[in-house]
Amino acid sequence: MTYGLWVLCAAFVVGAILRLPLSLSMFGAGAVYFLATGQDVGLLADQVMGQMTGTYVLVAIPMFILAANVMNAAGISERLWAAADAIMGRFRGGTGHVTVLVSIIFSSMSGSAVTDAAGPGMVSIRMMRQFGKFPGELAVAVAAAGSVIAPVIPPSIPLVIYAMLSGASVGGLFLAGIVPGLLMGLTIMLTVAMVAKKHGLPAGRAVGFSEAIPAFGRATMPMTLPVVLLGGIWTGWFSPTEAAAVAALWAMILGLVILRSYRIGQLGESFRESVRQMASTMLLIASAFVVNYAIANEGLAAALGHMLESAEVTQLQFLLIVNVVLLLLGCFLDGSVILLVFIPLLLPSARALGLDLTYFGVVVVINFMIGLITPPYGLVLFVLASLTGVPIQKIFRAVVPFFVALIAFLGLLILFPEIVLFPVQGERDR
Amino acid sequence: MFRSATSRLSVLAEGVTTFGMIALFALFIFGIMMRHVFGQPQTWVDEAVTLLATWLIFWAGAFVLKWSDYISFDVVFRLVPESGKRLMMIVGCLAFIAVICASIYAIIDYIMFMKIMTTDMMRLRLDYVYSIFAVFLIGITLRLVILTARLIFGDWRAALKSLDAIPEEIL
């Protein structure tokens, strides 16, 4: 490592450990790097503002957040719950399966795991405890595991960020995320089945046909949101950024006019909430541009590439190493930081090894999502612990089976890339 | 007196951001309508939404977000007793304030130099466009000064507590 990189890393690590916000730690580390290497500190403004004002695709993020917040405020979780209950409620630990199914459906409207956990996740936890006789920590574990599907099934904020970093197409990444997202749901459901048996949880009640049909009817309208959003992108009518705004508009029309479960007075609150959520995410992205500039300037990515090349690492070995390292980092660092700082480092090597960048993106995003439920720093676990009052230590223990199952699933994706690539391949061959 | 002035200012700052977000959304919809419904693409809209979003992020980042809203790494911090937390935050804040003080002149100088360039579509001068970054750095540094003062001279336990509060939108 060069002198400049040492300075950069040291400044960042010190700032982060002292609990300065990570974005400020990165801005600060960038400034220290420029000062220490005798470069113009003005480059800080140049890098941050040049990149922020030049990256149109990033503006999709506030609109995705807005759409999900409006849908949450319109109370669609209960509608989705009733429909999912009619399908999956009858099995042993049925409410757990329903939770996962609701997460999958909500995933197609939201791009962030925390939004999913705090919205439908909280509704699900209440239902699991009340009707499914789930112990509190198990209910939280199921909802947490379900929520990490949100950024894998499109729309997805991490996939948009990855698209910006790698140059891979947002539409292609979104397409490639669907099958792995659904399989993640299946993996979690299988785990729920095993855990439910172990805890001797009761079976839910079977919902009759006459009750199921109206429940499906009530869930139909919210389900048009992903159709508008993804249909718009894949037919090429809208850019992903425009599609995000159209989705937010459609969410408002749904809530205000069609479902009538959202009042015009709530709009201001939805905008206010969205702006805060987007600012904390996007500030981190802005600050990462500085760190990325410094890393590129010091030639670290190229050095890493040469090292891997001279070690004659194969694609599979590369993926295994990268995933193990990212999982370990994910135990301590925020997924967005890893995505923004470490992925640009790895991309040149991934390219040189001939890895499909769309595939690589989906795999690393799933990896980060597992990090969200990994002790000791699982963001979703902490959010749910503080919202439900269930002690975090108990949640840590309850989430282990889900965490293990998802890692096994990640291993499967590494061994069989076709799971991710076949829909994309079909699209490319057309 | 001082408290109520800052809280009034923060309500104002939040109002500006909410209005900005509504404007961002409206601009998007206007652009999409013009392109797809009226067949008259307005190329400046893409640039306008990107610039507006950037301004919103830095404005909200400096004046609207609560300390608990910022994404932080607190694995180590949580293990330390209260008085240690106080000391860590004070050192962290002072270090950041020092770094910004050492660099702000060069940053502002660079931004002012950018007056020779404009954006591609709307031909806005880049020194105006980039100025929000300096506003952000100065704003956040001033807030850190206030936080440090609270930690040293004021009710430091309350100040520490404000770092950990759950963001209210989640509640």
Contacts between the chains, C-beta under 8 A, distances in Angstrom:
chain1	res1	chain2	res2	distance
A	11	B	99	8.0
A	14	B	92	7.9
A	14	B	95	7.3
A	15	B	92	6.3
A	15	B	95	7.1
A	15	B	96	6.9
A	16	B	72	7.7
A	16	B	73	4.4
A	17	B	73	7.1
A	17	B	76	5.1
A	17	B	77	7.5
A	17	B	88	7.8
A	18	B	77	7.8
A	18	B	88	4.8
A	18	B	89	6.9
A	18	B	91	5.8
A	18	B	92	3.1
A	18	B	95	7.3
A	19	B	72	5.4
A	19	B	73	7.0
A	19	B	74	5.6
A	19	B	76	7.9
A	19	B	77	4.3
A	19	B	85	7.8
A	19	B	88	6.3
A	19	B	89	6.3
A	19	B	92	6.3
A	19	B	163	7.2
A	20	B	72	7.3
A	20	B	92	4.5
A	20	B	93	7.3
A	20	B	95	8.0
A	20	B	96	5.8
A	21	B	67	7.7
A	21	B	70	3.3
A	21	B	71	6.6
A	21	B	72	5.2
A	22	B	70	7.5
A	22	B	71	5.3
A	22	B	72	5.9
A	22	B	73	6.1
A	23	B	61	7.3
A	23	B	70	6.6
A	23	B	71	7.2
A	24	B	70	7.5
A	24	B	96	5.8
A	24	B	140	6.8
A	27	B	137	7.5
A	28	B	95	7.3
A	28	B	96	5.0
A	28	B	99	4.9
A	28	B	100	7.5
A	31	B	99	5.1
A	31	B	100	7.1
A	31	B	102	7.5
A	31	B	103	4.5
A	32	B	99	5.8
A	34	B	103	7.3
A	35	B	99	7.8
A	35	B	102	6.3
A	35	B	103	6.5
A	40	B	106	6.2
A	40	B	110	6.8
A	41	B	102	8.0
A	41	B	103	4.0
A	41	B	106	4.0
A	41	B	107	5.9
A	41	B	110	7.8
A	42	B	106	5.1
A	42	B	107	5.7
A	42	B	109	6.2
A	42	B	110	2.5
A	42	B	111	7.5
A	42	B	113	7.4
A	43	B	110	7.5
A	44	B	103	6.9
A	44	B	107	5.9
A	45	B	107	5.0
A	45	B	110	5.2
A	45	B	111	5.4
A	45	B	130	5.7
A	45	B	133	5.1
A	45	B	134	7.3
A	46	B	110	6.5
A	48	B	133	6.0
A	49	B	54	7.3
A	49	B	129	7.0
A	49	B	130	4.5
A	49	B	133	5.3
A	52	B	50	7.9
A	52	B	54	4.5
A	52	B	57	7.4
A	53	B	50	5.7
A	53	B	51	5.8
A	53	B	54	5.4
A	53	B	119	7.4
A	53	B	129	6.4
A	54	B	50	7.6
A	55	B	50	7.2
A	56	B	46	5.6
A	56	B	49	7.8
A	56	B	50	5.4
A	58	B	50	7.8
A	58	B	53	7.4
A	59	B	24	7.9
A	59	B	49	5.3
A	59	B	50	5.7
A	59	B	53	4.7
A	62	B	21	7.1
A	62	B	24	6.8
A	62	B	53	6.2
A	62	B	56	7.8
A	63	B	25	7.3
A	63	B	28	6.8
A	66	B	21	7.6
A	66	B	25	6.7
A	114	B	170	7.4
A	118	B	170	4.7
A	237	B	36	6.9
A	238	B	32	7.1
A	238	B	36	7.9
A	241	B	49	7.9
A	242	B	28	7.0
A	242	B	31	7.4
A	242	B	32	5.3
A	245	B	25	6.6
A	245	B	28	3.6
A	245	B	29	6.3
A	245	B	32	6.5
A	246	B	29	8.0
A	246	B	32	6.3
A	248	B	25	6.4
A	249	B	25	7.8
A	249	B	29	5.9
A	268	B	18	6.2
A	271	B	18	5.1
A	271	B	21	4.5
A	271	B	22	5.5
A	271	B	25	7.5
A	272	B	14	6.8
A	272	B	17	7.6
A	272	B	18	4.7
A	272	B	21	7.7
A	273	B	169	4.3
A	274	B	21	6.2
A	275	B	17	4.9
A	275	B	18	6.3
A	275	B	20	7.3
A	275	B	21	4.4
A	275	B	56	6.4
A	275	B	60	5.7
A	275	B	64	7.3
A	276	B	60	6.6
A	276	B	64	6.5
A	276	B	65	6.2
A	276	B	69	5.9
A	276	B	167	7.3
A	276	B	169	6.2
A	277	B	169	6.6
A	278	B	56	7.9
A	278	B	57	7.1
A	279	B	17	7.8
A	279	B	56	7.1
A	279	B	57	5.2
A	279	B	60	3.7
A	279	B	61	5.3
A	279	B	64	6.8
A	279	B	65	5.8
A	279	B	69	7.7
A	280	B	61	7.9
A	280	B	65	6.0
A	280	B	69	5.0
A	280	B	70	5.9
A	280	B	71	5.8
A	281	B	71	7.7
A	282	B	53	7.6
A	282	B	57	4.5
A	283	B	57	6.0
A	283	B	58	7.8
A	283	B	61	4.5
A	283	B	65	7.8
A	283	B	70	7.5
A	284	B	71	5.7
A	286	B	57	6.6
A	286	B	58	7.6
A	332	B	73	7.5
A	332	B	75	5.7
A	333	B	73	6.8
A	334	B	71	5.6
A	334	B	73	7.0
A	336	B	71	7.1
A	337	B	71	7.9
A	376	B	75	6.3
A	377	B	73	7.9
A	377	B	75	5.4
A	383	B	166	7.5
A	383	B	170	6.1
A	386	B	166	4.9
A	387	B	166	7.4
A	387	B	170	6.6
A	387	B	171	7.1
